[in-house]
Amino acid sequence: MDANYKPGTDDASGAAAPVTRKTFDEVMVPTYAPSTLVPVRALGLDLWAQDGKRYLDFTAGIAVTALGHANPAVVEALRSQADQLWHVGNGYTNEPVLRLALAITQATFAERAFFCNSGAEANEAAFKLARKYAHGKFGAHKSRIVSCVNSFHGRTLFTVTVGGQAKYTEGFEPLPQDISHIAF
């Protein structure tokens, strides 16, 4: 093998090479163990793999994006927003975020909205908020979080510790403290 070879290329020139599930094993950190099929397009619940076979995706996405694939209304909303303003970070605010925050605060108990990039980030914020509240109301000695063994709250250090699954925490010590686990 050429010393300049890079996985995913035909040769040292960097020309595009076909990528397959085997490419995952060569270049990805195996946080998850994905299926052997590699989807190349999708519509609704239908996925088409590299081999041209059609599969039904009963998850219709993953977790918070379970909207179906290429949902026309979602695609149009994304296109419309992309034509106006892309992600600007936290240094600015923007009209869609402000409208959503107003809708949430007007329809719920909440006086303010807090948006996150992921479920792990939202869960971590919730754990921190619970500890902050308990600290202010009862004192620093009230910091314990109780969670079920083998639960899942995300992949940050705090959320995997709260989840109570050794396979996600071994080797990452020291872990956040004052977390207890009970059977579910």
C-alpha positions as CSV (number, residue, x, y, z in Angstrom):
1,M,0.0,0.0,0.0
2,D,1.2,3.5,-0.9
3,A,2.4,5.5,2.2
4,N,0.3,8.4,1.0
5,Y,-2.9,6.3,0.6
6,K,-6.0,7.7,2.4
7,P,-9.0,5.6,3.2
8,G,-11.9,6.6,0.9
9,T,-9.8,7.5,-2.0
10,D,-8.6,5.6,-5.1
11,D,-5.0,6.5,-4.6
12,A,-2.7,9.2,-3.1
13,S,-4.2,11.7,-5.5
14,G,-7.3,11.9,-3.4
15,A,-9.7,10.9,-6.2
16,A,-13.1,9.8,-4.9
17,A,-13.4,6.0,-4.4
18,P,-16.6,4.1,-3.6
19,V,-17.5,4.0,0.1
20,T,-19.2,1.0,1.7
21,R,-20.0,-0.2,5.2
22,K,-16.4,-1.5,5.3
23,T,-15.3,2.1,5.0
24,F,-17.0,2.7,8.4
25,D,-14.8,0.1,10.0
26,E,-11.7,1.8,8.5
27,V,-12.3,5.5,9.3
28,M,-15.1,5.9,11.9
29,V,-15.0,5.7,15.7
30,P,-17.5,2.8,16.4
31,T,-19.7,4.7,18.8
32,Y,-22.6,2.8,17.3
33,A,-22.6,-0.4,15.4
34,P,-24.5,0.5,12.2
35,S,-26.3,-1.9,9.9
36,T,-24.5,-3.4,7.0
37,L,-26.7,-1.5,4.6
38,V,-25.8,2.0,3.5
39,P,-28.8,4.1,2.5
40,V,-28.3,6.4,-0.4
41,R,-31.7,8.0,-0.6
42,A,-35.0,7.9,1.2
43,L,-38.6,9.1,1.0
44,G,-41.1,8.8,3.8
45,L,-40.5,5.4,5.4
46,D,-38.7,4.0,2.3
47,L,-34.9,3.7,2.2
48,W,-32.9,2.6,-0.8
49,A,-29.5,1.1,-0.2
50,Q,-26.4,1.1,-2.3
51,D,-27.4,-2.2,-3.9
52,G,-30.7,-0.6,-5.1
53,K,-32.9,-2.6,-2.7
54,R,-35.8,-0.8,-0.9
55,Y,-36.2,-1.1,2.8
56,L,-38.9,0.2,5.2
57,D,-37.4,2.4,7.9
58,F,-39.9,2.1,10.8
59,T,-38.0,4.8,12.7
60,A,-38.5,7.3,9.9
61,G,-35.3,9.0,10.9
62,I,-33.8,8.9,14.4
63,A,-35.0,10.2,17.8
64,V,-35.9,13.9,17.5
65,T,-35.8,13.9,13.7
66,A,-38.4,11.1,13.3
67,L,-40.3,13.1,10.6
68,G,-40.0,10.7,7.8
69,H,-37.4,11.1,5.1
70,A,-37.6,14.0,2.6
71,N,-41.0,15.1,4.0
72,P,-42.1,17.8,1.4
73,A,-43.2,20.2,4.1
74,V,-40.0,19.9,6.0
75,V,-37.9,20.1,2.9
76,E,-39.7,23.3,1.8
77,A,-39.3,24.8,5.3
78,L,-35.5,24.0,5.2
79,R,-35.1,25.4,1.7
80,S,-37.0,28.6,2.6
81,Q,-34.9,29.2,5.7
82,A,-31.6,28.3,4.0
83,D,-32.5,30.9,1.3
84,Q,-32.9,33.6,4.0
85,L,-30.4,32.9,6.8
86,W,-28.2,30.0,7.7
87,H,-27.0,29.2,11.2
88,V,-25.6,32.3,12.9
89,G,-24.5,30.9,16.2
90,N,-25.3,32.3,19.7
91,G,-23.8,35.7,19.0
92,Y,-27.0,36.7,17.3
93,T,-30.7,35.8,17.6
94,N,-33.1,35.4,14.7
95,E,-36.8,35.7,14.0
96,P,-37.7,32.0,13.8
97,V,-36.1,31.3,17.1
98,L,-37.8,34.3,18.7
99,R,-41.2,33.2,17.3
100,L,-40.7,29.7,18.5
101,A,-39.7,30.9,22.0
102,L,-42.8,33.1,22.1
103,A,-45.1,30.2,21.1
104,I,-43.6,28.0,23.7
105,T,-43.8,30.5,26.5
106,Q,-47.3,31.5,25.6
107,A,-48.5,27.9,25.4
108,T,-46.8,26.6,28.6
109,F,-45.9,27.3,32.1
110,A,-42.4,28.5,31.0
111,E,-41.4,32.1,31.2
112,R,-38.3,31.5,29.1
113,A,-37.1,29.1,26.4
114,F,-33.8,27.3,26.2
115,F,-32.8,25.6,23.0
116,C,-30.3,22.8,22.6
117,N,-28.4,21.1,19.8
118,S,-29.2,17.6,21.0
119,G,-31.0,15.5,23.6
120,A,-27.8,15.0,25.5
121,E,-27.3,18.7,25.8
122,A,-31.0,19.2,26.9
123,N,-30.6,16.4,29.5
124,E,-27.3,17.8,30.8
125,A,-28.9,21.2,31.1
126,A,-31.9,19.7,33.0
127,F,-29.5,17.9,35.4
128,K,-27.5,21.1,36.0
129,L,-30.8,23.1,36.5
130,A,-32.0,20.5,39.0
131,R,-28.7,20.8,40.9
132,K,-28.7,24.6,40.8
133,Y,-32.3,24.8,42.1
134,A,-31.6,22.3,44.9
135,H,-28.4,24.1,45.9
136,G,-30.2,27.5,46.1
137,K,-33.2,26.1,47.9
138,F,-31.7,23.5,50.2
139,G,-27.9,23.9,50.2
140,A,-24.9,22.3,48.6
141,H,-25.5,19.0,50.3
142,K,-28.6,18.5,48.1
143,S,-26.9,17.5,44.8
144,R,-27.8,13.8,44.4
145,I,-29.4,12.7,41.1
146,V,-31.3,9.4,41.1
147,S,-31.7,7.6,37.9
148,C,-32.5,4.0,36.7
149,V,-29.7,1.6,36.0
150,N,-29.2,1.0,32.2
151,S,-31.1,4.2,31.2
152,F,-29.9,6.4,28.4
153,H,-29.7,10.2,28.5
154,G,-27.0,11.0,25.9
155,R,-23.3,10.6,25.4
156,T,-21.7,13.5,27.4
157,L,-19.8,12.5,30.5
158,F,-22.5,13.7,32.8
159,T,-25.4,12.0,30.8
160,V,-23.6,8.6,30.5
161,T,-22.9,8.7,34.3
162,V,-26.5,9.4,35.0
163,G,-27.5,6.6,32.7
164,G,-25.7,4.0,34.8
165,Q,-24.3,1.8,32.0
166,A,-20.7,0.8,32.8
167,K,-20.0,0.1,29.1
168,Y,-20.3,3.9,28.5
169,T,-18.3,5.1,31.6
170,E,-15.4,2.6,32.0
171,G,-12.1,4.3,31.4
172,F,-13.5,7.9,31.7
173,E,-13.1,8.3,35.4
174,P,-13.3,10.4,37.5
175,L,-17.0,10.6,36.9
176,P,-19.5,13.2,38.1
177,Q,-20.4,12.5,41.7
178,D,-23.6,12.2,43.7
179,I,-25.5,10.0,41.2
180,S,-27.4,7.0,42.5
181,H,-28.9,4.3,40.4
182,I,-32.0,2.2,41.1
183,A,-33.5,-0.8,39.4
184,F,-36.2,-0.2,36.8
